[in-house]
Amino acid sequence: MQKPQVINLKRYIGIFNMEKTKITQYVTAHKNVNNISPNRTWIYVNESINKKINTNDIPSWTKDNIDYLNPYFCELTALYWIWKNDDSSDIISFEHYRRIFLSPKNKIYEYKFLNQEEIEKILNHNSKYKIILPAKHYFKQTLFDQYKNNHYIDDLLTLTKYIKKIYPNMNKKFDEFLNNHYCTLFNMFIMSKQNLNKYCNFAFPLLDKIFKERKETISTRSAYQKRFVGFLAERLFSFWCSYNFRDDEQFHCDVALLEKKPLEYFIKDKVNEMLGRDHNLKRTKLR
């Protein structure tokens, strides 16, 4: 007698949408600010700064954390907390209290923030897109020269040294990356928790080595330049994305700068583009 066929339900989960994808939209902040969206989760950094933590907020100095490194690692201390402690989310959105992803349907006179329905549409299992990023930024200088003229170049050279030593297969691509004029900024993204784990396993060991080697220079730096690990991570993350995702797998959104009015921000960027200065490139259209 023929055995009855056993149906593998897992095979059909994507087709019938039997399981709801869990998206968590984290917003990193070091001080209390007005809520932007009821669907966003506030994750606070730097325990030493006085602030009120509400019931649904996350203090990133709990559980497995590196909050004490916040003056140097910036928002990466929140990213570390998410990496180590969030085991339930399928997709992670990572934003800042000043910078929030804008909807592709955004208007120049009003900020409209990216919502979970749009995220699901962009990153669903039938989509070619694997990651959502800020609009690419064009620098008039190469990324190497831009860093050299604005930060401590020895920090970047140290990063280059460790990539060459630990990931020699990436060395040539990293040199090419630093000699181009395009980068995604702000350490902001939306991607699967699986890809976030891959990035963090790649990035944090590298950044830890650089911090330990360069921390003896901290005492001579301004508060701004002490944030060097965060600055390096912007370049490292942009490189990692270019290395792991094709251009057509990246969906680029505009980012709101909440301390500026939308029209003011839009006009300034367009003027910079017309004058050949640093500016944002066009975002991806949502079809």
RADATA-V673206 format. One record per run of one state. SS is the DSSP state (~ for helix, > for strand, _ for the rest). FROM is the first residue (numbers start at 0). TO is the last residue. If there is no record, write none. Layout:
<<SS & FROM & TO> <SS & FROM & TO>>
This chain:
<<_ & 0 & 7> <~ & 8 & 15> <_ & 16 & 21> <> & 22 & 28> <_ & 29 & 38> <> & 39 & 43> <_ & 44 & 56> <> & 57 & 58> <_ & 59 & 65> <~ & 66 & 72> <_ & 73 & 74> <~ & 75 & 84> <_ & 85 & 89> <> & 90 & 95> <_ & 96 & 97> <> & 98 & 101> <_ & 102 & 105> <> & 106 & 106> <_ & 107 & 108> <> & 109 & 109> <_ & 110 & 111> <> & 112 & 112> <_ & 113 & 114> <~ & 115 & 122> <_ & 123 & 129> <> & 130 & 133> <_ & 134 & 135> <> & 136 & 137> <_ & 138 & 141> <~ & 142 & 149> <_ & 150 & 151> <~ & 152 & 165> <_ & 166 & 166> <~ & 167 & 177> <_ & 178 & 180> <> & 181 & 182> <_ & 183 & 187> <> & 188 & 191> <~ & 192 & 219> <_ & 220 & 223> <~ & 224 & 243> <_ & 244 & 245> <~ & 246 & 248> <> & 249 & 252> <_ & 253 & 253> <> & 254 & 256> <_ & 257 & 260> <~ & 261 & 273> <_ & 274 & 277> <> & 278 & 279> <_ & 280 & 286>>
